[in-house]
Every structure is written in C-alpha cells, then in structure tokens.
Amino acid sequence: MNNLVIASYKTGQYIGKAGEERNQMVLLEVLGVKTHPWQGDLHNPKQADVPFFQERRALSYGEKTWVPVHTIKNYEGELPDYNESLKDALNQYIKKLEADGSPWAKRSLECLYSLEKDYKLD
C-alpha cells in the first residue's frame, strides 16, 4: 500500500509521509518537492516594491513539519528522487516567472537563482 501524500506547507507543495495527527495538523516527513514556495511578501502578493521581499527555501529532504490536515491528499505514483523533484519544481517556477516579466517576477527570479546555487543540485 502506498502511504505517500501530497501536502501544502505555506506556499509550497510536498510529497512525503504523513505521521502523527494532532489538533487538525499532521506531521509530514518531506521526501519530494511538488511545487516550489513563492517568493516575496505574501501580504502583498506579486508586488515588487515592498519593505521586505522574502526569499523562501523549499523544505529539505527528511525535514518534518506540521501541515494542516485539510491540505493532505493521497499521492499516486512513484516517489521521485528528492533532488530531481526539487530541480523540476524550481525550473517550472523559473519558467513561469520568466514568462511573466513583471517587476515582482524579476525580483522573484533573483531569489530563485540565488537559491538554485545554494541548493547545489548539479
């Protein structure tokens, strides 16, 4: 039986194992990245000119975090390699932002290019 799930944490989506449940939250062990977290100020979405433009890393392999139970769905399919899933999620987000071309997208890309070096995916 496949006990893998997809869960949302902040603005990213992850593949992992669901563990303990408490107070409408589930402890997720991260095994893959489905969607890379958004960049910038979440209180002012898609705005480049904000006091603090936040760079958000994806959760690491094996990292455990509490996620809302309502964000969890069963994951069907093979578990991807963590680094490959991170690279794919990052590249999909980069392509989307490159097509956007807005000032917010350009600032987001700067964050992602920095994170890409930091992740050491090659």
C-alpha positions as CSV (number, residue, x, y, z in Angstrom):
1,M,0.0,0.0,0.0
2,N,1.2,3.5,-0.9
3,N,1.2,5.7,2.2
4,L,2.6,8.7,0.5
5,V,0.8,12.0,0.5
6,I,0.9,15.4,-1.1
7,A,0.6,18.3,1.4
8,S,0.8,22.0,1.3
9,Y,3.1,24.0,3.6
10,K,2.9,27.8,3.3
11,T,3.2,28.3,-0.4
12,G,4.9,25.1,-1.4
13,Q,3.6,21.6,-2.1
14,Y,5.5,18.5,-0.9
15,I,5.4,14.7,-1.3
16,G,6.0,12.9,1.9
17,K,4.9,10.5,4.6
18,A,2.1,11.5,6.9
19,G,2.8,10.8,10.6
20,E,1.2,11.8,13.9
21,E,-2.0,13.8,13.8
22,R,-3.0,16.4,16.4
23,N,-5.3,19.4,16.5
24,Q,-6.1,19.3,12.8
25,M,-2.4,19.1,11.9
26,V,-0.4,16.2,10.6
27,L,3.4,15.7,10.9
28,L,4.8,15.5,7.4
29,E,8.2,14.0,6.6
30,V,9.3,15.6,3.3
31,L,10.5,13.2,0.6
32,G,10.0,15.3,-2.5
33,V,9.0,18.8,-3.8
34,K,5.9,19.2,-6.0
35,T,5.7,23.0,-6.1
36,H,8.5,25.4,-5.0
37,P,7.4,28.1,-2.5
38,W,6.5,31.5,-3.8
39,Q,8.9,34.4,-3.3
40,G,8.1,37.9,-2.0
41,D,5.7,39.4,0.5
42,L,2.7,37.1,0.9
43,H,0.7,40.0,2.4
44,N,1.3,42.0,-0.8
45,P,1.3,39.2,-3.5
46,K,3.0,40.0,-6.8
47,Q,4.3,43.3,-5.5
48,A,8.0,44.1,-6.0
49,D,8.2,47.4,-4.1
50,V,7.7,46.1,-0.6
51,P,9.8,46.7,2.6
52,F,10.8,43.0,2.9
53,F,10.9,40.8,-0.2
54,Q,11.3,37.3,1.3
55,E,13.4,34.5,-0.2
56,R,11.7,31.2,0.6
57,R,13.6,27.9,0.5
58,A,11.9,24.6,-0.2
59,L,11.8,22.2,2.8
60,S,14.7,19.8,3.0
61,Y,14.7,16.1,2.4
62,G,13.6,14.3,5.6
63,E,12.6,17.6,7.3
64,K,9.5,17.2,9.4
65,T,6.9,19.9,9.7
66,W,3.3,20.2,10.8
67,V,0.8,20.8,8.0
68,P,-3.0,21.4,8.1
69,V,-4.8,18.1,7.7
70,H,-7.1,19.6,5.1
71,T,-4.1,20.1,2.7
72,I,-3.3,16.4,2.6
73,K,-4.2,14.2,-0.3
74,N,-3.0,10.7,-1.2
75,Y,-0.1,10.6,-3.6
76,E,-0.4,8.2,-6.5
77,G,2.7,7.3,-8.5
78,E,6.4,6.6,-7.9
79,L,8.3,8.6,-5.3
80,P,10.7,10.9,-7.2
81,D,14.3,11.4,-6.1
82,Y,14.2,14.5,-3.8
83,N,16.9,16.4,-5.7
84,E,15.3,15.7,-9.1
85,S,11.9,16.8,-7.7
86,L,13.4,20.0,-6.3
87,K,15.1,20.8,-9.6
88,D,11.9,20.1,-11.5
89,A,9.8,22.3,-9.2
90,L,12.4,25.1,-9.3
91,N,12.7,25.0,-13.1
92,Q,8.9,25.1,-13.5
93,Y,8.6,28.1,-11.3
94,I,11.5,29.9,-13.1
95,K,9.9,29.3,-16.5
96,K,6.6,30.7,-15.2
97,L,8.3,33.8,-13.8
98,E,10.4,34.4,-16.9
99,A,7.2,34.4,-19.0
100,D,5.6,36.9,-16.5
101,G,8.2,39.6,-16.9
102,S,6.8,41.8,-14.2
103,P,9.0,43.6,-11.6
104,W,7.8,41.1,-9.0
105,A,8.7,38.2,-11.3
106,K,12.2,39.7,-11.8
107,R,12.8,40.0,-8.0
108,S,11.4,36.5,-7.5
109,L,13.8,35.2,-10.2
110,E,16.8,36.8,-8.4
111,C,15.8,34.9,-5.2
112,L,15.4,31.7,-7.1
113,Y,18.7,32.0,-8.9
114,S,20.4,32.5,-5.5
115,L,18.5,29.5,-4.1
116,E,19.5,27.4,-7.1
117,K,23.2,28.0,-6.3
118,D,22.6,27.3,-2.6
119,Y,20.7,24.0,-3.3
120,K,23.8,22.6,-5.2
121,L,21.6,20.5,-7.5
122,D,24.2,19.7,-10.1
